[in-house]
Amino acid sequence: MAVTHQGPKGTRDFYPDLMAVRRHIEGAWRHASIDCGFDEIEGPTYEHLALYTAKSGPGIVNELFSFRRAGGDDDYALRPEFTPTLARMVAAKAGSLPLPVKWFAIPVHFRAERQQRGRLREFVQWNVDLLGVEGAPADVEVIACAVLALERLGLKPTDVRVRLSHRGAVGAALAAAGVQPDRVGDAFELLDRRDKLEPAEFEKRAAALGLSAEARARFDTIAAARLPVDADAGALALRLGVDQASLAGVLGLAERLKAMELAAWCEWDFGIVRGLAYYTGTVFEIHEASGNERAVAGGGRYDGLVELFGGPKMPAMGFGMGDVVLGLVLGDRGLLPKDALALLPRPDAYLIGDGSEASERELPRLLMQLRRQGLHARASWKTTKNVGKLLGDAAKARARFAVILGAELAQGAVALKDLDGGSQELVPLAQAAARIAGAPRP
């Protein structure tokens, strides 16, 4: 009796329609990266386990697919993210890399966690990083790349929001609210988990930071602080309870966003600090506007990470954007076709033979001529003198032209049918490939 096998939980089988959607998203990512001056890189699918524990601590092991090779003496893990690999690669060649380093990657990642909407155990993530430049211009260059890709996928500022914060400003606000310097890290972690906690639990953990009731109320105000990017310095300082000097990083970021015409996409959300300890300045998340989905993307400045992996001290800014949540958002917004196969490349030519000796001889020759001219050419696997049905197959394949090799071959010609316009003409066999190659593409 045959055994039925299923794919591992939390993974996906990419049939042609789903692969078309994936390539559509990846294409927008790749083209936006290149147009913004980033170069593509890749690294190994697995790394030494110590690479991840060095950055995130031993607790991360429970989230990883880790293993030890039989007979080996070292532990490895399938990559859960790309930033440690990137930092390792930069550290290894830091002395010879021209600055700034502008790299992107679109790898597959793995996390051994519970599957739920928007989160799988295997996923594709776009990573964009800029290293070697400090300040708002570098931060906004990275954010701009993310927005450019989202724009090209059809999303608008009313669909997704870039929620920005700055750990320096938030740290100053927490200090003003009464958080002691040795508890700021705990306060950042609590802020990062705020949306995942019940109000009573949040209040309990805020009290555990040693804050008075008044200070806890102030802490809650900071966590909920959302303002437009073009809010004036006075309004920001009042909301956070800090002096304007503490907002230098925030105000510089706002000016650059406005200069690059990105302010419409962005808002301040000072409850965002990104829980990972290596973030050092600007942080951001991109969310679907209604808040019904997980974050589409997240990132920030991580100026000390390359040094942690043995390289020089180097400023760095980057983000990751997964395909799972983004695909859900695009589908909900009607930005993916009902038939995803429509995203596949269109054949330039679909060849049909009538089964005659002449067509059997000439069809494979013409098929290869078309392909050698860089054209996407297919041929029917059926032969019949009734070409009507085969023309239907050509139309289903979304071909631009059907090339019919029939009785006209006796005169050295083929019938060339324009499947978009509906016209049909006889064309010398020797000129068919050039005619299709020279036809304007829609």
N, C-alpha and C positions, 0 to 999 in steps of 0.2 A: 504494500500500500504506500502510495506516495505521501511524503511529509510536506505539509505546507509551511513555508518559512516566511516570516515577516521581518521587516527592517527593525533595527534596534529602536527602543522607545526614545522619543525626543529627536529623531532624525527624519529626513525627508528623502523620498525618491523623486528625482527631477525628470519627469517625463517631458517630451518636447514642449508642451504648453507651459509648464512651470519653469523649464529651463529658459524659455523665451522671456518670461517675466524677469527671471534672475539676470539674464544678460542685458535686458533693457535697463534695469536699475544699475548694474555694474557699468554699463556704457556711459550713463549720465555721470556716475562717480569718476570714471577714468578720464572722460573728456574735460570735466570741470577741473580736475587735478592738473592735467597737462596744460590747460588754458591759463591756469594760475601759476604755472612755472614749477610744479612739483614733478620729481622724477620717480618712477615706479621701482620698488624693491620687493624682495620676498626673503623669507627666512625658513628655517626648518619647521616642520609640523610639530615636533616635540623638542623640548629643551631639558637640561638638567633641572631637577626639581628645585635645587638651591637657588636658581635664578628667580623663581617666583616667591619663595619664602624670604629671600633677602629683601624684596620690595614690600611684601604684604604681611610677613610674619607667618608663623607655623599654622595659624588657624585656617589659612587658605587651602591647606591640603585637602580638607573635607570637600572642597568645591571642585577638585581637579580629578581628571582621569590620570592617575599616577601608576607607575609600574617599575619593576626591576627586571632586566633581561635575565633569563635563566642562566645561571652560572656567572652572572656579572656581579659587580661590586658597587654600582652606582644607581641612584634613583632618578627616574625621568618623569615627565608629565607632558601630555598633549597640551598645546598652547591654549590657555583660556583667554588671552588677550595678546596684543602685539607690542605694546610699549616696552616691556622688558627686553624683548628681542631687538627692537630698534635701538634702545639705549646700549645694549651689549655691542651691537654692530658699530655704533658711533664711537664708543669707548675704544674699540679695537683699532680703529684707524683715525682717531681724532687728530693726530698730528699731520696727516696728509689730506684731510678732507677740506675742500674749499668752503668757506663760510659765506652766506648762511647755508646750512644743510636743509633742503626742502625735499622731503620724501613722502611718498604715499604707498600704500599696499592694500590689497583686497584679498586677504587670506581667509581660510576656513578656520574657525575656532571651536573649542570644545569645553563645556562646563558640566560637571557631574552634579546637576541640581534637578529639582523637581520641575517637570514640564508643566507649563501653564501658558495662557494666551500671551503671545508676544515674546515668549522665552522658550527656547529649545536647548537641547544638549549639544547640538551641532548647528552652527550658523555661520553666515558670511558677514564679515565686518570690514567697512572701509575705514582706513586709518590714515590721517593726514597730520604731518608733524613738521614744524619749522624750528630749527635749532641754531643757536649762535647769535640771536638778535633779541635784545631786551625791549620792553615797552609796548605801548598800545599799537603802533603800526604792525608789529609782528602778530600780536593777538588778533587784530582785526583781519589781517591777511588770511589767517586760518579760518576764522568765522565766515569770511566772505566766500571762501571756497565751498564751504558747506551750503551756504545760501544759494550759490550759483547752481549747484547740482539740484537742489530742491526746486528752484525756479524752472529748470529745464525739464523736470519731471511733471510740471504743471501745477505745483503747489504755490499758494499765495500767502501773504502775511495773515490773512484771515483763517488759514488752514493750520499753520504751524507757527509757534512762537519760540524765539531764541530768548531763553530766560537767563540773564546774566547776573553775576555777582563778583565780588572781589574779597578774597580771604583776608587781606590786610584791613579793609574797611570794616568787615564783619568782626574781625578780631578786636579792633578798636571799640566797636559798639558793644561787644560782649564785656570788655574790660570796664567800659563806662556803666554797664548794667550790674557790675559787681562780681563778675567771674574772675577768680584768682588766676594769675598767669600759669600755674601748674595744672589748672583744670580746663584751659582753653581747648586742648585737644579733645577732651571729653565733651565739651559743649559743641564743638564742630560735629562730632559724631552724632550727638542728639539732634542737632539741627538737620543733619542729613537724613535721619530716620523719622522726622516729624510726621510726614504724610503717611507713614506706615503704622503709627501708634495711635491708640485711642487717646482722647484728650486727658482722661484721668491718668493714664500711664505716662503721658508726656509730662503732666504736672508733677507726678511722683519723681520722675527722673530729673526734672529741673530742680526740684527741692533737694535731691541728693547731691547736686552741685554746690550746696551750701548757700543758696540764694534765699533772700527774704521774699515774702509774698509780693512786695512791691517790685523787687528785682525780677521775680519770676514773670510778673505781668509785662515788664519791660522786655524780658527775653522773648516772650510770646509775640510782642509787637515787632521785634526784629525778625523773628521767623516768618511773620506774615507780611513783611514789608514788600509791596510791589508798587513800582512807580514807572512812568514812561521814561524812556532813555533821555528824552530832552528835558526832564525835570531840572529845575535850577538847583544850584548848590545849596542854597538855604533850605529848600524843602527836603533835600536828601539828608542834610545834617540834622535837621529837626526830627525827621522820622527815625534816624538811627541813634540819635542822642549823642552825637560826636561833634567836634569842631570841624570846620571845612578843610583844615590842613590834613585831616585823616582821609580825605576823599580824593587826594591827588590822582591815584591810580584809576579811580572810578570816573572822574571828570575827563581825564585824558582819553580813556576808552570811549566815552560818549562823544567827544569831539571827533575822533577818528571815524566812528560809526556814521556820524552825520556827514562827514566829508565824503565817504564812500557810498552814500545814499542807501544805507542799510538800517537806519533807525526805525523804519516802518516795520521791520521784522522783529525788533528787539524790545525787551522791557527789563527793568531791574527786578530781581527776585532775590532778596538777601537771605532767604531761607535756604538757598542753594549754596553749599560749600564743597560738595563732592567729598564723600567720606574718606577717601584714601589719603593717608598722611602726607604723601609726597607732593600734593598740590601746594603751590606757593603764592599765587596771585590771582589773576583773572580765572574764573571758573564759569562754565555755562552748561546748560542742557537745552535741547530742542524738544519741545513737546507738541503733540497734537492739541489744537486750540481748545477743544472741549474738555480736555483732561481725562478722556475715557481710556486712553492707551498709556502704556509705559513710555518712558522717554525714547524718542527717535535717535537721539545722539547725546553724547556728553563728553566733556573734556576740560582742559584748562592748562595752566602754566605749571611746569614741573622742573624747576631750575636745578634741583640737586640730584636728579636721578642718574644722569650720565656719570657723575662723580662717584655715586654709590657703587657703580659697576666697574670702577677702576679707571675711568677717564678723567679728563680735566673738568673743572667747574664750568658749566656751560648752560646758558639760558635755553629754555625749551618750552614749546607750546604745541598742543595737539589735541585731537579728538578721535573718537571712534563712533561710527554709525552702522548699526546692524540692518540687515535686509528684512528681518522678520516683522518688526513693528512698522517699518517704512512700507513694506508691502501691504500690510493691513490698512494703513492710512490711505495709500493710493487707491486701493480697492474701494474703501468706504467713500472716497471722494469721486468715484467714477472716472479715475484717471488711468485705468487699465481696461483694455477692450474686453467685452464679454467673452469673445473667443480669443484667448491669449495666443493662439497660433498665428493670428494676424500680426504679431510682433516679429515673427520669423522673417528672415530675408526673402524677398520675392525672387523667384527664378526669372532670369532674363528670357529664357527660351525653354519650351517644352516640345520635344520632338515626337512626332507620331509617324509610324510606318504602316503601310497597307499589307505587309507580309510578303510582298513580291521579292524576287531575287535581287532586283535593283535596290529596293529600300533596305533590305537586310545588309547589302554591301555598303551603301552610302551613309546610312544613319549613324553607325559608330564612328565613322570618319569625321562627319560633320560635328558630332557631339564633342569629340576631342578638339577639333578646331575652335569651337566656341569656348571651351574651357581654357585653351591656351591663350585666348585673347582676354582672359580675366573675367569671363562671363559666367554667371550661375546658370548652368544648363542641365536639364533633366530629360529623360526619355521615358516614354510609356513602356511598360513591360508587356503590353498587349499589342496585338496586331489584328487589324480588321479593315475591310474595304469600306465599312460604314464608320466614318471618322467622327460622326456626331457625338457618340458616347465618349470617345477619347478626348474630344474638345471640351466636354464637360469635366473630365478629369484634369485637363490643363487649367480650366477656370478655377476648380477647387484648389489647385496648387498655387493659385494667385499669380500665374506666369504672366509676363508682359506680352510675349508672343508665342504663338503655336506655329511650329514648322511642320508642314504636312508633306511627307515623302510618299508620293503616289504615282499615278500614271504620268504626271508631268516630268518625271525623271527621264522619260524617253526623249524629251526635248532638252534635257540638261537643266531643268528648272524644278523649283519647289514652290508650294503655296505658303505664303507668309501671312498669318492672320494676326492683326493687332487686337489683342483681347481686351484692351481698355477702350479703344475707339470703335471696334467692330469691323473695320475695313479689312479687305483681303486682296492680295495681289500676287502675281507670279514673279519670282525673282530667280535669276540664274543661280544655280547651285554654288558656283564658285564665288558668288558675291553675298551669299546669305549671312555668313558670319560678320562680314564688314557692315552690312546693313543694320543688323541688330546692335552691333557695338556702337554704331554711329547714331542710333535713335536716341532722342532726348529722354532722360529718365524723369518720371513724375516726381 
